[in-house]
Amino acid sequence: MAGNKFLVIQQKMIGDVLNNTLICEHLKIHFPGATVHYLINEHTFPVVEGNPHNDKIILFKEEYKKSKIKFYKFLKDFKQEEYAAVIDVYCKTESNLISYFAKSKTKISYEKWYSKFIYTDLLRYSTSTNSKLG
């Protein structure tokens, strides 16, 4: 699995970014010695700073939204890395493109009609729960 290096993408707000550090933690638990890269929006960095479950924080900067050239250069950087899996929790256009450019045989995200061709494993939102917890 490409040296057990994972890319987790979560470009939403602070609470979502903090909540999804659990994915990074569980990757470390289930794949001892794994390397986890966590891609987040630049302004959410303070909530993950110093988190031991993230080996590398990749910041999505505002300038990528304003400049297609800068965004494309950012995307090209993902061709340099090889990941065991890409986990796109955000599943929006920007993260779809990042997932598309990332080198990985396994790409996981939510099932959306507009991005099915990018991912190898698609998840559906659950309408029920298997837990009695809140």
N, C-alpha and C positions, 0 to 999 in steps of 0.2 A: 504493500500500500504506500508507495512513494515515500518511504521512510516515516510513515505515520505523521505527516504534516497536514494540518487541517486549516481551512479558511472558513471562518464564521462571519457572515455579513448581517449587520443589524444597524440600519441607518435611520432609526426613528428617534424618539425623544429619550431623555435621560432615564426615565423609569423602564422603558423597554430595553435599553442598553444594559442597565443594571440587572434586570430580570434575566436576560439571556446570557449573562456570564455563567449561569448554571449549565448551559450547553458546553461552554469551555471547560468547566470543572468536570463534567461527566466524561468528556473526551479524555481528559487527563487520567481519570479513574479507570476507564475501560480500555485505554490504550497507554499503559505505562511507558514513559519516555517519549510520548507524543509531543510534537511542537504545534502550538495553536496560535494562529494569526487571527486577530479580531478586528474587523473593519467597521468603524463607527464614524458618525459625524464628528467633526472637529470640536464642536461646542460641548459634546458629551464626555470628553476625555476625563475631566475630574472625577467622575464616578467609577472609573475603572483603573485609574492611576494606582500603581502598586499592587494590583491584583495578581496573585501568584499563578493563576491559571491561564494567563495570557502571556505568551512568550514575545509576541510582537503586536503592537497596536498600529493599525494602518488608519490614518486619518483621512476622511473624505472632506475636502475643503470646499468652502463656498465658491471659490474661484472655478472649481470644476463645473458648477452649475451655470456660471456666467460665460465660460469660454469653452467652446467645443474642442478647440485645439489642445487646451490644457487637459481636458477630460480624456481626450484620445491618448495623449502621452501617459496619463495616469493608467489607462486601460492597458497600454502596451507593457507596462511594468509587470503585469500579471502573467505574461507569456514567459517571463524569466523564472518563475517559481513553478514547482510541480507539487501538487497537493494530492493526498490520498482521497480527500473528499472536500467539496465545497458545500457549505450549508447556508443557504440564502433564506434567512428568517424574514427579511423585508419584502422580497418579491415584488419590486416595482421596477420601472424601466431602467433606472441607473444600476440597480443591483443585478438585474437580468443581464445587462451588458457586461458587468464585471464578471459574473458567472460564466458567460459565454467566452470571454477572453482568457479566463483562468484555465491553466492546464490541469485537468483532472478527469479521470475516467468515471468518477462518481460525483454527480451534482444533484443536490437535494433541495427541494423547495415546495411551496404550496402549489396545488394545481390551479392554474389560471389558463384560460383559453389562449391568451396571447403569448405565452412563454413555454408551452409544453415541449417545444422542440429543443429547448436549451438544456433541460434537466433529464437525468436518467431515472430519478426516483421522485415521484410526486405524492404529496400528502394532501388529504382532504381535511377540512375543519370538522371536528367531531360535533355531532348534535346531541350526544349523550355523554355521560361520565361513568367510569367504572370505579369511582372512588366515593366514599362517604365523607371525605374531607371537604373543607370549604372551597 
